[in-house]
Each structure stands twice: as C-alpha cells, then as structure tokens.
Amino acid sequence: QLQLAESGGGSVQPGGSLRLACAGSGPPLEYRAVGWFRGGPGKERVGVACIKGDGRVTYYNDSVKGRFTISRENAKETVYLQMNNLQPEDTAVYYCVARRFNICPGAVGSEDDYDYWGKGTQVTVAS
C-alpha cells in the first residue's frame, strides 16, 4: 500500500515562500501522477497542482499559477510544491495525493480522481 507523508508546512508572512515535500513509501511513486490539494476544517478540499509520473506535464489551479511550482525527483520518491508570494488566502492544510495512473486527470481534478492521500501539513500565512 502506497503511503504519503508531507513535510515543510509552517507559518510565514504575506509575500513569503515555503517548499512542501511529499515522500512516498511502498510501491514506487514514479509510476503515478501526484498532486496537491488544500483545505481544512469547514473548507472544501480544492486541487492545487498535479504532475505526471515522468514530470513532463503539470497542471495548476488558476489561483496559484505563476506563484506555485510542482516538481518531482523520482529517484528520491519525492514530489515538491514550491510556493512563492504566499497570501493569507493560501492558508490551509495541504495534502499530498496520488493516483493509480501515470497521468493527471486532464487538469488538477477533484478528490475522487485520487486514490491515496497523506495526512496533510498546515500552512499559515499571516502578518
């Protein structure tokens, strides 16, 4: 069973940056599309980004385009989310997600498009 573990969350001021990491264990992560969702108590979970298994195709939610970058190092079984120019509305729990398939669902997709979920890491953006 694939397991996902997020790290790198924390508190930053508006305009700051964070890099989240998602480490996979169990079956190889390189054959799976991986994404990031965000949400939290009382908030719907929304897809942020998705990256194809080979890293050659990425998708982003319009709200983060130009500020967030998803990447992966398959040799390290790790996917990253570089988040720049963070704003208070980016505050959420960020979840790493993975599919059974190598490709993203045409875009970032919805919760139902992903088969494996990490436990999440909190990101707080405030002055």
JOVEN-V174347 format. One record per backbone hydrogen bond with DSSP energy under -0.5 kcal/mol. CO is the residue of the C=O (numbers start at 1). NH is the residue of the N-H. If there is no record, write none. Layout:
BEGIN
co->CO nh->NH
co->CO nh->NH
END
This chain:
BEGIN
co->3 nh->25
co->5 nh->23
co->7 nh->21
co->10 nh->124
co->12 nh->126
co->13 nh->16
co->15 nh->85
co->16 nh->86
co->18 nh->83
co->20 nh->81
co->21 nh->7
co->22 nh->79
co->23 nh->5
co->25 nh->3
co->28 nh->31
co->29 nh->32
co->33 nh->99
co->34 nh->51
co->35 nh->97
co->36 nh->48
co->36 nh->49
co->37 nh->95
co->38 nh->46
co->39 nh->93
co->40 nh->43
co->43 nh->40
co->44 nh->46
co->46 nh->38
co->48 nh->61
co->49 nh->36
co->50 nh->59
co->51 nh->34
co->52 nh->55
co->57 nh->52
co->59 nh->50
co->61 nh->64
co->61 nh->65
co->64 nh->67
co->64 nh->68
co->67 nh->84
co->69 nh->82
co->71 nh->80
co->73 nh->76
co->73 nh->78
co->74 nh->77
co->77 nh->24
co->78 nh->73
co->79 nh->22
co->80 nh->71
co->81 nh->20
co->81 nh->83
co->82 nh->69
co->82 nh->84
co->83 nh->18
co->86 nh->15
co->87 nh->90
co->88 nh->91
co->92 nh->94
co->92 nh->123
co->93 nh->39
co->93 nh->95
co->94 nh->121
co->95 nh->37
co->96 nh->118
co->97 nh->35
co->98 nh->115
co->98 nh->116
co->101 nh->33
co->102 nh->53
co->104 nh->106
co->110 nh->113
co->111 nh->114
co->116 nh->98
co->121 nh->94
co->122 nh->10
co->123 nh->92
co->124 nh->12
co->124 nh->126
END
